[in-house]
Amino acid sequence: LNTYKSCSECTLSDCRDKVVFGSGNKKAKILIVKKTPSELENLHGDHYTQDLKFLTQCWGQATKSKKGLYDISDDLLERTFITQAVLCRPTVLEGEFVGKYREVKDKELNACRDRLHKTVYAIDPHIIIALGSHTVKTLEGKRRGKSETKIRLTGKKQELFTINVDGLYGKVPYSVIPCHDHDQSLRSGDYDYEAGQVLSIVRAMSNAIDIVKALEKEDNLERLR
């Protein structure tokens, strides 16, 4: 984190209040990658804010937990690590809408890709949940050609794809399950956990949990990474 506290690789350094690196278990088997920090996360510098409530509720649905939100939140942060495609919240710097949220730019995503890949390698998860097309694009590190299959943000296992991250001994593969951007759901007022975009997030979490359980049953040999 100290490496990125004073990061000035892109124009987002002019927008932020604080860098939001990540929160949760640094040895987690599930890595959740959002698009950008929320407004409260930007102010606090971490994910321990009221804005975690939505992902906590999705996690509660995925785990079918009957516990209260605080207990579900603890479970979420114990079993996952949460970060973003970019570390800083993009906002308008001048004019009538100064301080308001704006869409993150491709060049800002590109500037943060190396950091994101290093985070993936450091956490070394069994599965990555990518929230939204911008996050998918940043993880992949390339634009998909017209002849390539378009990724659908359904949270289904059929949509799993692999990224290759630089490691100590070469490229290391990681599986990614894509779903919709939860910030978009929040802005549109979509809180239906059984349909639409929110369902894709719940489904991705549920499938990620199943994948981790399946892998943990196998004989895990140390891989060169």
Protein Blocks (a to p, Z undefined) as FASTA:
>chain_A
ZZmmmgckbmklmmpmbdcfbgcjfkbfbdcddfbdcfklmmnopabbfklmmmmmmmmm
mnopabdfklmmmmmmmmpccddfbfbdcddfedjkgoiacdddfklmmmmmmmmmmmmm
mnopabdcdedjklmmmmnopacdfkbccdddehpaklgccdddddfkbccddddddddd
fklmmmnopabfkgcjllmmmmmmmmmmmmmmmmmmpccddddZZ
